[in-house]
Amino acid sequence: MTAPEIHVAYAPELAVFLPHERRAGTSALTTDGVSSLGHVVESTGVPLTEVGTLLVDGREVPTSHVPATGESVEVGAVRRPQQVPGAPLRFLLDVHLGTLARRLRLLGVDTAYESTDIGDPALAARSAAEKRVMLSRDRGLLRRRELWAGAFVYSTSPEEQLRDVLERFRPELRPWTRCTACNGLLKEATLEEVADQLHGGTQRSYDVFAQCRQCGRAYWKGAHHEQLVAIVERALQEFAGDR
């Protein structure tokens, strides 16, 4: 019995996941006749977290559709802004995305981050337990079925990573409200409350402080404050109120 052959075309945004020969136009793909279309698409290298509408001969089908011989498949990219139903929008980042995690927290976005490699099963389980969108550049992790939701981080540049996440999900921005170290919420603090974390010069130069309610870390407008302000202002200018 001849294995079914289908014809697949991918949205240009998905080319990064594909071998060179599949990046342009429509290509033939042999299937086993029993696997779902979602499985078939993933087998070509595209995580389903990045797939939007699937069209077969012009009609929309679910990922569970089993393709038949001769069908023409169009694989669309996720529509942006992407809606994540059923839970408040919050994120979980793997060990390789520490800078992105800190910048999301700087903007007040609820962002959990694992600073050590706890393994894909544990990350997927935490995503499901806490209903967090898993952000990663690891395609294998994003293919795990336990995930609550996931998204591939396309760039290796922290600036581009941040812009991509904000453009894709449009989270509410509440700058200066979260601890960049642990994700806890900040509160106003007096000099006396944070004095044990300050050097002498800092005590003399600053009089406005904040402190993390969770880990106790102190914050003030130090040497790097202007750089942080620039990150916040760029994000607010482009994405604040655009939900």
C-alpha atoms as one frame of an Amber mdcrd trajectory, in Angstrom:
protein
   0.000   0.000   0.000   1.397   3.407  -1.000   1.936   5.869   1.836  -0.232
   8.992   1.572   1.444  12.064   0.080   0.237  15.548   0.916   1.324  18.992
  -0.228   2.280  21.484   2.475   2.902  25.234   2.364   4.091  27.173   5.412
   3.622  30.807   6.402   6.848  32.793   5.861   7.154  33.388   9.624   7.695
  29.642  10.139  10.633  29.343   7.739  13.119  29.557  10.616  12.034  26.093
  11.774  12.224  24.389   8.377  14.988  22.766   6.355  15.988  24.918   3.384
  14.092  22.856   0.824  10.738  23.468   2.562  11.081  27.224   3.109   9.602
  28.420  -0.181   6.420  27.388  -1.947   4.669  24.063  -1.550   6.501  20.808
  -0.938   5.401  17.186  -1.000   5.385  15.260   2.263   4.805  11.552   2.773
   2.768  10.616   5.860   1.953   7.305   7.534  -1.793   7.591   7.095  -2.587
   7.469  10.823  -0.748  10.413  12.420  -2.586  13.663  13.070  -1.789  16.768
  11.076  -0.409  18.345  14.247   2.072  15.486  14.608   2.995  15.717  10.934
   3.668  19.462  11.184   5.780  19.017  14.310   7.772  16.268  12.594   8.951
  18.872  10.073  10.404  20.987  12.884   7.619  23.491  13.597   6.393  23.577
  17.247   2.604  23.725  17.468   2.974  26.720  19.799   3.875  28.687  16.650
   1.076  27.364  14.437  -2.128  29.308  13.861  -4.804  28.253  11.388  -4.472
  24.949   9.554  -6.235  24.823   6.186  -6.791  21.619   4.226  -8.024  22.205
   0.676  -9.151  25.637   1.830 -11.135  24.575   4.907  -9.996  25.040   8.495
  -9.225  21.823  10.393  -8.028  21.007  13.933  -4.579  19.599  14.672  -6.244
  16.201  15.195  -7.155  15.975  11.480  -5.585  12.932   9.792  -4.414  13.977
   6.324  -5.343  11.901   3.288  -3.543  11.407  -0.007  -3.490  14.461  -2.230
  -4.635  17.006   0.329  -3.164  20.497   0.182  -2.255  21.899   3.580  -1.564
  25.529   4.497   0.154  26.014   7.844  -0.438  29.509   9.218   1.495  31.358
  11.895   0.022  32.378  15.250  -2.117  35.499  14.993  -0.859  38.483  16.927
  -1.691  39.728  19.448  -2.111  36.219  20.782  -4.819  35.571  23.352  -4.205
  32.999  26.110  -7.640  32.142  27.520  -8.489  30.783  30.920  -5.867  32.374
  33.190  -4.175  35.697  33.952  -1.322  36.253  31.506   1.971  35.356  33.151
   5.178  33.751  31.991   7.763  31.116  32.828  11.254  31.377  31.298  13.968
  28.753  31.099  17.555  29.092  32.285  18.783  30.701  29.052  16.510  33.762
  29.221  17.599  35.506  32.390  18.003  38.974  30.853  14.553  38.786  29.249
  13.076  37.707  32.598  14.584  40.690  34.400  13.336  43.126  31.749   9.801
  41.731  31.840   9.819  42.060  35.632  11.131  45.621  35.298   7.974  46.341
  33.296   5.792  44.761  35.978   4.986  41.579  34.041   4.522  38.474  36.219
   7.546  36.410  35.147   8.847  33.258  36.795  12.376  32.209  35.876  14.482
  29.150  36.588  18.120  30.196  37.115  19.267  26.567  37.024  18.510  23.846
  34.506  15.768  21.831  36.199  14.955  19.851  33.038  12.141  19.963  30.523
   9.688  17.738  32.453   9.876  19.966  35.546   9.487  23.153  33.488   6.476
  21.763  31.652   4.929  20.635  34.943   5.395  24.092  36.478   3.873  25.739
  33.399   0.803  23.533  33.795   0.544  23.834  37.591   0.849  27.641  37.623
  -0.852  28.249  34.251   2.125  30.147  32.854   3.128  30.627  29.226   6.451
  28.865  28.721   8.943  31.045  26.823  11.939  29.196  25.407  14.225  28.707
  22.431  14.126  24.942  23.051  11.794  23.385  20.462  11.785  20.066  22.291
  10.489  21.723  25.454   7.759  23.517  23.497   6.573  20.190  22.073   5.793
  18.755  25.507   2.077  18.098  25.849   1.983  19.008  29.564   2.606  22.694
  28.871  -0.177  25.117  29.758   0.888  27.241  26.797   4.166  28.107  25.144
   5.947  30.395  22.716   9.249  30.250  20.907  11.645  33.131  21.536  12.955
  33.918  18.066  15.924  36.195  18.729  19.112  35.889  20.772  19.151  39.661
  21.402  17.508  40.687  24.713  16.174  43.882  23.113  14.541  41.990  20.257
  13.314  39.246  22.602  11.519  41.786  24.779   9.919  43.555  21.850   8.771
  40.247  20.336   7.123  39.066  23.568   5.418  42.427  24.136   4.223  42.570
  20.529   2.971  38.979  20.573   1.133  38.932  23.910   0.492  42.616  24.759
   0.796  42.096  28.547  -0.291  44.872  30.883   2.742  46.989  31.756   3.173
  48.242  35.324   6.814  49.376  35.511   8.741  49.542  38.781   6.276  47.292
  40.643   8.169  43.964  40.666  11.473  42.727  42.005  13.807  41.955  39.110
  15.520  39.316  41.271  12.572  37.200  42.447   9.393  38.581  40.780   7.896
  39.666  44.108   5.901  42.884  44.419   7.630  46.062  45.602   6.582  48.461
  48.348   7.828  51.885  49.347  10.515  51.716  52.011  12.263  54.100  54.371
  16.008  54.537  54.701  15.865  52.798  58.064  14.158  49.733  56.592  16.856
  49.166  53.951  19.905  50.677  55.663  21.575  47.302  56.174  21.772  46.870
  52.355  23.307  50.290  51.659  26.869  51.535  51.603  27.680  54.871  53.223
  27.666  56.849  49.988  24.284  55.469  48.989  22.768  56.476  52.315  23.944
  60.043  51.794  22.948  60.315  48.104  19.432  58.857  47.972  16.260  59.246
  49.957  13.684  57.304  47.885  13.687  53.531  48.240  11.578  50.493  47.472
  11.776  46.995  48.887  10.603  43.592  47.699   7.828  42.210  49.868   9.037
  38.658  49.130  12.840  38.612  49.291  13.506  41.962  50.993  15.825  43.319
  48.313  16.193  47.119  48.340  15.918  49.365  45.263  16.927  52.969  44.613
  17.824  55.167  41.624  21.430  54.048  41.323  24.107  54.221  38.629  22.176
  52.149  36.080  18.839  53.855  36.564  18.980  55.828  33.317  19.484  52.623
  31.308  16.466  51.059  32.998  14.384  54.175  32.390  15.232  53.972  28.687
  14.010  50.351  28.520  10.783  51.274  30.302  10.107  54.369  28.199  10.615
  52.491  24.906   8.220  49.764  25.991   5.573  52.205  27.204   5.814  54.316
  24.069   5.247  51.339  21.794   3.006  49.017  23.785   1.265  50.761  26.705
  -2.487  50.825  26.242  -2.239  48.677  23.096  -4.044  45.595  24.363
